[in-house]
Amino acid sequence: MKQIVQTRTEVAILSEMNHDVRIVRLGTPGHPARHPPANVRLWMGDSIGHWEGASLVVETTNFHEQEQLHGFLLKSPDARVTERFTRVAKGQILYEVEMDDPATYAVPWRAQIPFNADPGPIYEFACHEGNYALTDILAGARRADARAAAGSGASRP
């Protein structure tokens, strides 16, 4: 799930997964946003955007060398990712991405995914690897149900 908020000079994209917030700089009229020098490397890269008709076009470069896998993208620090966000219907945005990274892929590749509106709130992301508490709680409840069915009187509240 994503939440997208736009101001005059930025677009913020909040992802429920890992609670990442991307800030896409739009610049101002007559002063488009520019990427920093190539030696400035950011964890999720540097994202700048502009409007082409109804599409927000976002170009991301300057990825940090220690973040080669982010989301579903395997990439080198010098990758160039171009994304398009286009509202195609009420409650739906068509997301298109192009990965141009000669160090990782023989040719640029593209993908598209529809983003559909979700009525629910964005929740805090939490990992549950190794969390056996729920399994133990359910096992205890099943034992209590079995005891109650056998007539011992112990049951769940």
N, C-alpha and C positions, 0 to 999 in steps of 0.2 A: 504494500500500500504506500502511496506517496501523497504528500501535500505540497502544492505549489503556490507560492505567494510572490507577487510581483510588486515592486516599488518603481519609482521613476528611473532608478539607475541600477537596480539589481533584481534578480529572480532567485529566490531561495527554494530549493527542492529538498524536502525532508523525506527520507526513506524510513519506513518502520523497521526494516531489516537493518540491524546494527546501528540504528538511530543516527545515520549519517546525514548531515545537512550540507548540501553543496551551495555555494554562493556563485552565481553566474553574474559577472559584471557586464552591464549593458553600455556603459559610457553615457554621454549626454549628446544632444544634437551638436554636430560639428566637432565633437571630441570622442571618437569611438574608443572603446576599451582596447588596450594593447597588452599582449603577453609580456611578462618580465623577461630579462635576459635568460638565455638557456641554462646558465649555472644556478638559477633559482628554481629549486625542485620542491613541489608541494605533494603531500600525501595523495590526494585525489587528483593531482594535476591542477593546472590553472585554466579555469573556464571563463571564456568571454562569449557574449551572445549579441545577436542582432536580429531584427525582424525582417523577414522576406515575405511580404503579404501577410497571410494569417499564420505563418510558421515562425516559431522561435527557433533560430539556428544557433547551436552552441558548439564552439570549437574548443577542445581541451588538449593542452600540450603540457610539457614540463613536469612529467610524472616523476615521483621520487624513485630512485633506483631500488629501494627495499620493498616497494609495493608493486610487484610484477603481476599479481593476481588480485583484482578487485571486482567483486561481483562475479560475472561470468566472463570477464575479459582477461585473457593472458596477453601481456604486452610488455614492450621494452620501455625504458625511460623516455625514448625519443618518439614514441607513438603519437599519432595525431588522430583524435577521435572526433568525428563530426556527428552531432545529433540534431534531429528535427522533431519538434513538438508541434503537432497541427491538430486543432480541434476539428473533428470531422462530423460530430453530431453532439446533441445535448448529452452531456455525461460521458463523452468519449473523446480521447486524444489519441491520435496515431503517433506512436514513438518509432522513429527510424534512426538507425545508427550505422555509421560507416567507420571501419577500423582501417587505418593506413599505417602499417608498421612493417617496413621491409626487413627489419631485423628479426621479426617473429613469423611473418606470413609471406608466402611467395607473391601474392596479389592482395590488394585491398578487398575486404569483404563487407557485406551489408546484411542487415536484419531489420525486421519491423515487428512491432508488438502493439496491439491495442491496449491502452490504459483505460479501464472503465471506472466510472465514479463508484465509490463505495460509501454507503451512508454512515458507516461506523467511524468512531474516533481512531486515531493512531495510538496504539498502545506502546508502552515501554518494551523494548526488545530484551529478552532474557534467554540465555542458553540453559538447557536442562540436561546436557550430557552428564552421565554419571549420577543423575538425580533419581535415586531409587525410592524416595519417600512415597510417591504416589503408588508404586507397586506394592510397597509394604502396607500402606493404608488400605488399599483394596483387598489384599490378602487377609488382613485382620478383620475387615468387614465381612468377608465371605465366611470366615471361621465363626464370627458372632452369629451370622444368619444360620449357619449349620447347627450351632448349639441351640438356637431358638427353635429351629425346626425339630430338633431331637428332644425338646422339652426341658432343657436345662435352665431356661429362663434368661440366659444372656443374649441380648440382642442389641442392635444398633439403636441409638436414640432417634 
